[in-house]
Amino acid sequence: MSAQVKKDPAFGTLPATISVLINARRDFFLDGMIHILESAEIDIQVTCVEEGESCAPYFTGECPDLLLLQEKSTPGPFENFVREMVDGFPGLRIIAFGRSMTDDYLCRVIEAGARGYINEKMTGEHMVMAVDAVMQGRYWVERHIMEQIIEDRSIVDGIHARVNQLGDRLTTRESEVLELIMQGLSTGEIAERIFLSHQGVKAHLTTLFRKFKVRNRAQLILRVLDEVSPVESITGMMQQGLQAQRTACR
């Protein structure tokens, strides 16, 4: 059920009593979850904060060990609130819970700092195991969600590495001009943005064309996309797509 990840040394040993704060709207699912947690073999002390009520008073003294947050129980993007809580209280563990949470939503929540999630598909035993795993510094995340997070992160890391490689080949000015070209700015707009003459911008453009072995802006943009995209030869794919459209229109 869960992806067992190497224990995080930042999390100490399991406390004798686990203090759990739940922020949620009261419903049948929540009542059932509270009953399961309070009946568990491990000692779990549960405090529930109704939706819309501030959690602040519970963080002015001794913070809870674990925060259970119901989806959509906070104003604004849920993952932003998770990130703020993790940044503000580094020792706090967070588990999200709710119904019909999509894979993309769960990925964002875990990437924001939550250590796991509980949904309506999990049994009461799973809920207690989730609390125990997270309190011991592990994640409680289904394998396919963790694989998606790892895959997405590797793609982002790969793009950053390729962009850095581009930067090694370019001067600071050339990098500035290239970035603004990718944003679609004209020569005049680029000149105003970086306080350079039109001729100066054109000189940098000529150098960029030579370094990337292209003849115009459109080719330059496609070549850069080719070099940083995780998809092999994005230019070729676009050309094939355009050719297919032309053929379909005949």
Buried (B, 14 or more C-beta within 10 A) or exposed (E): BBBEBEEEEEBEEBEEEBBBBBBBEEEEBBEEBBEBBEEBEBEBEBEBBEBEEEBEEBBEEEBBBBBBBBBEBBEEEBBEBBBBBBEEBEEBBBBBBBEEBEEEBBBBBBBBBBBBBBBEEBEBEBBBBBBBBBBBBBBBBBEEBBEBBEEEEEEEEEEEEBBEEBEEEBEEBBBBBBBBBBEEBEBEEBBEBBEBEEEBBBBBBEBBBEBBEBEEBEBBBBBBBBBBBEEEEBBEEEEEEEEEEEEEEE
